[in-house]
């Protein structure tokens, strides 16, 4: 349920329904399913990072993307881990640090592809 709620939040954000997206990300952080992992908290951080970046606050968004990146790595989900890393690079670029952005995105592209899952 956590993954579906987060996906719906991203879809709502893409449709410009920011307040509804934010509500879905918040509920994702409080939802727990039978797996008992920390996915809801990690997905909430990722959703908040996307919202914060969309609001043109790259420094704050970078912190949230980094938290999501660490969490996705812990969960062993490759695609979301890469998306969070790409978010970190976008924040670095938004902060004017193109060297760091290039280094981060290069690390994302050059990381060996390991089996993972998206939820």
C-alpha positions as CSV (number, residue, x, y, z in Angstrom):
1,X,0.0,0.0,0.0
2,X,2.9,2.4,0.8
3,X,4.3,2.1,-2.7
4,X,0.9,2.7,-4.4
5,X,0.2,5.7,-2.2
6,X,3.6,7.2,-3.1
7,X,3.0,6.5,-6.8
8,X,-0.3,8.2,-6.6
9,X,1.3,11.2,-4.9
10,X,3.8,11.5,-7.8
11,X,1.0,11.2,-10.4
12,X,-1.0,14.0,-8.6
13,X,2.1,16.2,-8.5
14,X,2.6,15.7,-12.3
15,X,-1.0,16.8,-12.7
16,X,-0.3,20.0,-10.7
17,X,-2.4,18.9,-7.8
18,X,0.3,19.8,-5.3
19,X,-1.8,19.8,-2.1
20,X,-3.3,16.4,-2.8
21,X,0.2,15.0,-3.6
22,X,1.6,16.4,-0.3
23,X,-1.3,14.7,1.6
24,X,-0.5,11.3,-0.1
25,X,3.2,11.6,0.7
26,X,2.3,12.4,4.4
27,X,0.0,9.4,4.6
28,X,2.7,7.2,3.0
29,X,5.0,8.0,5.9
30,X,2.5,6.8,8.4
31,X,1.3,3.7,6.6
32,X,2.8,0.4,7.4
33,X,2.0,-2.9,5.7
34,X,2.5,-6.5,6.6
35,X,6.2,-6.4,5.4
36,X,7.0,-4.2,8.4
37,X,9.9,-2.4,6.6
38,X,10.6,1.3,6.7
39,X,9.4,1.9,3.2
40,X,6.7,4.3,4.2
41,X,9.2,6.6,5.9
42,X,11.6,6.5,3.0
43,X,8.9,7.1,0.4
44,X,7.6,10.0,2.4
45,X,11.1,11.5,2.4
46,X,11.3,11.0,-1.4
47,X,7.9,12.6,-2.0
48,X,8.8,15.5,0.2
49,X,12.1,15.9,-1.6
50,X,10.3,16.1,-5.0
51,X,7.8,18.6,-3.6
52,X,10.5,20.7,-2.0
53,X,12.6,20.7,-5.2
54,X,9.4,21.7,-7.2
55,X,9.1,24.6,-4.8
56,X,12.6,25.7,-5.8
57,X,14.3,24.9,-2.5
58,X,17.2,22.8,-3.7
59,X,19.3,22.8,-0.5
60,X,16.4,21.5,1.6
61,X,15.4,19.1,-1.2
62,X,18.9,17.7,-1.3
63,X,18.8,16.7,2.3
64,X,15.5,14.9,1.8
65,X,16.8,13.2,-1.4
66,X,19.9,12.0,0.5
67,X,17.7,10.6,3.3
68,X,15.6,8.8,0.6
69,X,18.7,7.5,-1.1
70,X,20.0,6.0,2.1
71,X,16.7,4.4,2.8
72,X,16.2,3.0,-0.7
73,X,19.7,1.5,-0.6
74,X,18.9,-0.1,2.8
75,X,15.7,-1.6,1.3
76,X,17.6,-2.9,-1.7
77,X,15.4,-1.3,-4.4
78,X,17.6,-0.2,-7.3
79,X,15.3,2.0,-9.4
80,X,14.2,4.3,-6.6
81,X,17.8,4.4,-5.3
82,X,18.8,5.8,-8.7
83,X,15.9,8.2,-8.8
84,X,16.9,9.6,-5.4
85,X,20.5,9.9,-6.6
86,X,19.4,11.8,-9.7
87,X,17.4,14.1,-7.4
88,X,20.6,14.8,-5.5
89,X,22.4,15.7,-8.7
90,X,19.5,18.0,-9.8
91,X,19.7,19.8,-6.4
92,X,23.5,20.2,-6.8
93,X,22.9,21.7,-10.3
94,X,20.2,24.0,-8.8
95,X,22.7,25.2,-6.2
96,X,25.2,26.0,-9.0
97,X,27.5,23.1,-8.2
98,X,27.8,21.5,-11.6
99,X,30.9,19.6,-10.7
100,X,29.2,17.8,-7.9
101,X,26.1,17.3,-10.0
102,X,28.2,15.7,-12.7
103,X,30.0,13.5,-10.2
104,X,26.8,12.3,-8.6
105,X,25.0,11.6,-11.9
106,X,28.1,9.8,-13.2
107,X,28.0,7.6,-10.1
108,X,24.4,6.9,-10.8
109,X,25.0,5.9,-14.4
110,X,28.1,3.9,-13.6
111,X,26.8,1.9,-10.6
112,X,26.6,-1.8,-11.5
113,X,23.1,-2.8,-12.2
114,X,22.0,-5.0,-9.3
115,X,18.7,-6.9,-9.1
116,X,16.2,-4.8,-7.3
117,X,12.5,-4.1,-7.2
118,X,10.3,-1.1,-7.4
119,X,8.0,-1.8,-4.4
